[in-house]
């Protein structure tokens, strides 16, 4: 098992280095290697990849940048996104590729976590007065499960069945560690380490599942936001009563004065608006109704949500976030 873990880590690094050494994403990383990067050069680079340019435009229009008017210019989008967000988006788009089809619903789950993270970044009980950038929290949430796509790339013959048969979270990570020697949080962090991203991003990715992380060190404010977004995102992605109960328990500790159902509805609507970013279909209205009913205290949520597959029955294990 240790040998398999080492092989996977080496393969993940090799994959990252391969993707970081060529193509538009690599060129973007080079152009944005310093804070005083040339906006015009980056925009010209993006002109060579209309698909990536379009996705960046959609990102800046649906993410958390406080815009009053829609942005239609790539150059303007580049200026708004800033160095770190540009680099993170370049990585996420470079990795998704064909793996999106191999893990149905994975990027909708990532969008849900990302949206929740962006909306949680200013909650004092989570950040404890430490500044957390909402845009960066959004993109870190988007990247949190990047390890699942790396697994699907490196082990395409077995991994889709693993993720399909396990509850996302503690159960999935345990299955990954048993089969491969490490879980997708660690693998994702190893992969991202080769993209020269800020250390805080790698730490948040490595520890985003609070119920299965192995570090004894207290998480930084940024990581706490991503951990909370993961728990709450799972409670929005699925109408399973246990996931919703865990998410509601955590929400009550984060912001007891705000209506949780209103927060969930806002996240769900934003995720639907952002779904086109990764060519995802809008959520099934019946699924959204089940989720909202579960959050509002209704009894209409089934033990197994047909829209999201297997479910968890351990709300206590999902709420281990330091607040």
C-alpha positions in Angstrom: 0.0 0.0 0.0 2.8 2.6 0.7 4.2 1.9 -2.7 0.9 2.5 -4.4 0.5 5.8 -2.5 4.0 6.9 -3.6 3.2 6.0 -7.2 0.0 7.9 -7.2 1.6 11.0 -5.6 4.4 10.8 -8.2 1.9 10.4 -11.0 -0.2 13.3 -9.8 2.9 15.5 -9.7 3.8 14.4 -13.2 0.3 15.1 -14.4 0.4 18.6 -12.9 3.8 19.3 -14.4 2.7 18.1 -17.8 -0.4 20.3 -17.7 1.6 23.2 -16.3 4.3 23.0 -19.0 2.2 23.7 -22.0 -1.0 25.2 -23.3 -2.9 28.3 -22.5 -3.2 27.5 -18.8 0.6 27.3 -18.5 1.0 30.5 -20.4 -1.5 32.2 -18.1 0.5 31.0 -15.1 3.7 32.5 -16.6 2.1 35.8 -17.4 0.6 36.1 -13.9 3.6 35.0 -12.0 4.0 38.5 -10.4 1.4 40.9 -9.0 2.3 43.5 -11.6 1.3 41.3 -14.5 0.3 43.0 -17.8 -3.5 42.8 -18.2 -3.3 43.4 -21.9 -0.9 40.5 -22.4 -3.1 38.1 -20.4 -6.2 39.2 -22.4 -4.2 38.6 -25.7 -3.3 35.2 -24.4 -6.9 34.3 -23.7 -7.8 35.5 -27.2 -6.1 32.3 -28.4 -8.5 30.1 -26.5 -12.1 31.4 -26.9 -13.5 28.6 -24.7 -11.3 29.5 -21.8 -12.0 33.2 -22.4 -15.7 32.6 -22.3 -15.5 30.6 -19.1 -13.5 33.3 -17.4 -16.1 35.9 -18.5 -18.8 33.7 -17.0 -16.8 33.2 -13.8 -16.4 36.9 -13.2 -20.1 37.5 -13.8 -21.4 34.8 -11.5 -18.8 34.9 -8.8 -18.3 37.1 -5.8 -16.8 40.3 -7.1 -19.5 42.8 -6.1 -20.3 43.8 -9.7 -23.3 46.0 -10.5 -23.1 45.6 -14.3 -22.3 42.5 -16.4 -18.7 42.4 -17.7 -18.4 41.7 -21.5 -14.7 42.5 -22.0 -12.1 39.8 -21.4 -9.6 42.5 -20.5 -11.9 44.0 -17.9 -12.6 40.5 -16.5 -8.8 39.9 -16.2 -8.4 43.2 -14.3 -11.3 42.3 -11.9 -10.3 38.7 -11.2 -6.7 39.6 -10.1 -3.6 37.4 -10.0 -4.6 34.6 -7.6 -8.1 34.1 -9.0 -6.8 34.0 -12.6 -4.2 31.4 -11.6 -6.8 29.3 -9.7 -9.3 29.4 -12.6 -6.6 28.4 -15.1 -5.8 25.4 -13.0 -9.4 24.4 -12.5 -10.2 24.6 -16.3 -7.0 22.8 -17.2 -7.9 19.8 -15.0 -11.6 19.4 -15.6 -11.3 18.3 -19.2 -12.9 14.9 -20.1 -13.1 13.9 -16.4 -16.3 15.9 -16.0 -18.3 13.2 -17.9 -16.7 10.4 -15.8 -18.0 11.8 -12.5 -21.6 13.0 -13.1 -22.7 15.8 -10.9 -19.2 16.3 -9.4 -18.8 19.9 -10.8 -22.3 20.8 -9.6 -21.2 19.7 -6.1 -18.0 21.8 -6.5 -20.0 24.8 -7.6 -22.3 24.4 -4.6 -19.3 24.3 -2.2 -17.7 27.2 -4.0 -20.8 29.3 -3.8 -21.3 28.5 -0.1 -17.7 29.3 0.5 -18.0 32.7 -1.1 -21.0 33.5 1.0 -19.5 32.3 4.2 -16.2 34.2 3.9 -17.4 37.2 5.8 -19.0 35.3 8.7 -17.1 36.4 11.9 -17.8 33.2 13.8 -15.9 31.3 11.1 -13.1 33.8 10.4 -12.7 35.1 13.9 -11.8 38.5 12.6 -9.2 37.3 10.0 -9.8 38.6 6.5 -10.8 36.0 4.0 -11.2 37.1 0.3 -14.6 36.0 -1.0 -13.4 35.5 -4.6 -10.5 33.3 -3.4 -12.8 31.4 -1.1 -15.2 30.7 -4.1 -12.4 29.4 -6.2 -10.8 27.3 -3.4 -14.3 25.7 -3.0 -14.3 25.0 -6.7 -10.9 23.3 -6.4 -11.6 21.5 -3.1 -12.5 18.1 -4.8 -9.9 18.4 -7.6 -8.4 15.2 -6.3 -11.4 13.2 -7.5 -10.7 14.4 -11.0 -7.0 13.5 -10.6 -8.0 10.0 -9.4 -10.4 9.7 -12.4 -7.5 10.6 -14.7 -4.9 8.3 -13.1 -7.2 5.4 -12.3 -10.0 5.6 -14.9 -10.7 1.9 -14.8 -11.7 1.8 -11.2 -12.2 5.2 -9.7 -15.6 6.2 -11.2 -17.1 3.1 -9.6 -15.6 4.0 -6.2 -17.0 7.5 -6.1 -20.3 6.3 -7.4 -20.7 3.7 -4.6 -19.6 5.9 -1.7 -21.1 8.8 0.2 -19.0 11.8 -0.6 -17.0 12.7 2.5 -15.7 10.5 5.3 -16.9 7.3 3.6 -15.4 8.1 0.2 -12.1 9.2 1.7 -11.9 6.0 3.8 -12.5 3.9 0.7 -9.8 5.8 -1.2 -7.3 5.4 1.5 -8.0 1.7 1.8 -7.7 1.2 -2.0 -5.1 3.7 -3.0 -3.2 4.6 0.2 -4.4 8.2 0.3 -7.7 10.2 -0.2 -8.7 12.8 -2.7 -8.0 15.7 -0.4 -4.3 14.7 -0.1 -4.0 13.8 -3.7 -5.6 17.1 -4.8 -3.2 19.1 -2.6 -0.2 17.2 -4.0 -1.4 18.0 -7.5 -1.9 21.7 -6.8 1.5 22.0 -5.2 3.1 21.8 -8.7 1.0 24.8 -9.9 2.8 27.3 -7.7 -0.4 28.3 -5.9 -0.6 29.9 -2.5 0.0 27.5 0.4 -3.3 28.5 2.0 -5.1 27.0 -1.0 -3.3 23.7 -0.8 -4.0 23.5 3.0 -7.7 24.2 2.5 -7.9 21.5 -0.2 -6.0 19.0 1.9 -8.2 19.6 4.9 -11.6 20.5 3.3 -13.3 17.3 4.7 -13.3 18.1 8.4 -14.7 14.7 9.3 -11.7 12.8 7.7 -8.7 15.2 8.0 -5.7 13.7 9.8 -3.9 17.0 10.9 -4.0 17.8 14.6 -3.2 21.5 14.0 -6.1 24.0 14.2 -7.2 25.1 10.8 -6.6 28.7 9.6 -9.6 31.0 8.9 -9.5 30.3 5.2 -9.5 26.5 5.7 -12.4 26.8 8.3 -14.5 28.6 5.6 -13.9 25.8 3.1 -14.6 23.1 5.7 -17.9 24.8 6.6 -18.8 25.2 2.9 -18.1 21.5 2.4 -20.5 20.5 5.2 -23.2 23.0 4.2 -22.7 22.3 0.5 -23.4 18.6 1.1 -26.6 19.6 2.9 -27.6 21.6 -0.2 -26.5 19.1 -2.8 -28.5 16.3 -1.2 -31.9 16.3 0.5 -30.7 13.4 2.8 -32.0 14.2 6.3 -28.7 13.3 8.0 -26.7 15.7 5.7 -29.2 18.4 6.1 -29.3 18.0 9.9 -25.5 18.3 10.1 -25.5 21.3 7.8 -28.3 23.0 9.8 -26.5 22.3 13.1 -23.4 23.9 11.8 -25.3 26.8 10.3 -26.8 27.6 13.7 -23.3 27.9 15.1 -22.2 30.2 12.2 -25.1 32.6 11.9 -28.1 31.8 14.2 -29.8 35.1 13.3 -30.1 34.5 9.5 -32.7 32.3 8.0 -31.0 29.1 6.8 -33.6 28.4 4.1 -33.0 31.8 2.5 -29.3 31.1 2.5 -29.9 27.7 0.8 -32.2 29.2 -1.8 -29.7 31.9 -2.7 -26.9 29.4 -3.0 -29.1 27.0 -5.2 -30.1 29.9 -7.5 -26.5 31.1 -7.9 -25.3 27.5 -8.6 -27.9 27.2 -11.3 -26.8 30.5 -12.8 -23.2 29.3 -12.7 -23.9 25.8 -14.0 -23.2 26.8 -17.6 -19.7 27.6 -16.6 -19.0 23.9 -16.7 -21.7 22.9 -19.1 -23.9 21.5 -16.3 -27.6 21.2 -16.6 -29.8 23.2 -14.1 -30.9 21.3 -11.1 -34.0 19.2 -11.2 -36.8 21.4 -9.8 -38.1 18.4 -7.8 -34.7 17.9 -6.2 -34.5 21.6 -5.3 -38.0 21.4 -3.7 -36.9 18.4 -1.6 -33.8 20.2 -0.4 -35.7 23.4 0.5 -38.3 21.3 2.3 -35.7 19.5 4.2 -34.0 22.7 5.3 -37.3 24.3 6.3 -38.1 21.4 8.6 -40.6 19.6 6.3 -40.9 15.9 6.3 -40.8 15.4 2.5 -37.1 14.4 2.2 -36.6 10.7 1.6 -33.8 8.7 3.3 -32.3 8.3 -0.1 -32.4 11.2 -2.4 -32.8 9.8 -5.9 -31.0 12.8 -7.5 -27.9 12.3 -5.5 -27.4 8.5 -4.8 -26.2 7.0 -1.5 -26.5 9.0 1.6 -25.0 9.5 5.0 -26.6 8.7 8.4 -23.9 10.3 10.6 -24.7 14.0 11.1 -22.3 14.2 14.0 -19.4 13.2 11.7 -20.2 16.0 9.2 -20.2 18.9 11.7 -16.7 18.7 13.0 -15.8 22.2 11.9 -14.2 24.6 14.3 -16.5 27.6 14.8 
